[in-house]
Amino acid sequence: MKKLSLYTFLVLMWCNVGFAEDISELQIEGFSIGDSLLDHMSKEEIISEIENNKNAYNYLTDEFGEVYLFKNYEKYDYLSFLVKPKDTNYIIYYIGGTIKYDNKIKQCRKKQKEVYREISSQFNVIRKEENSALYPWDSTGKSINHYISLFLMSGDEISISCAEFEKNIKIENNYIDGLTVEISTKEVSKWMRNYIN
């Protein structure tokens, strides 16, 4: 199967590959939608990560759990994944790659627009949504996600977002402002929208 790299998108070094339709053909640092996270982590590590991160999703059902990986990646500072906690294969339904832009929101937004222009030229995007939204778990109302979402014919999504967090939230949770490129299956997108809206 031909693999297209979102790392390539992010550094804006493109090949003329025409319109892509299947997000499982994309990779972030070697990971693809549909891969098993067990190829990269132990079951115990995955379960521990899901448990540690569940508070960020306490406004949602427990259908998906989040797992973070902090390694010496080529382009991203860290990766995150959504898997189903009850799936013994821990198949990946979502991948996010984040680059830190702490307290540099203007630089983040500039890079976001550059990445959007390049990605949108490579996919058959049926709809674009651009907005800013408060994070529902922050009672201060000061943590904001500035996002551009691209909706594909398949129902899957690619999103480029700049997150800026309230100062105390950053200290308490060790959060850092940054640019995230996300690829999500339609199942994850529906899960998020059903409970956020």
Secondary structure, 3 states (H helix, E strand, C coil): CCCEEHHHHHCCCCCCCCCECCHHHEEECCECCCCEHHHCCCHHHHHHHHHHHHHHHCCCCCCCEEEEECCCCCCCCEEEEEECCCCCCCECCEEEEEEECCCCHHHHHHHHHHHHHHHHCCECEEEEEEEEEECCCCCCCCCEEEEEEEEECCCCEEEEEEEECCHHHHHHHCCCCEEEEEEECHHHHHHHHHHHC
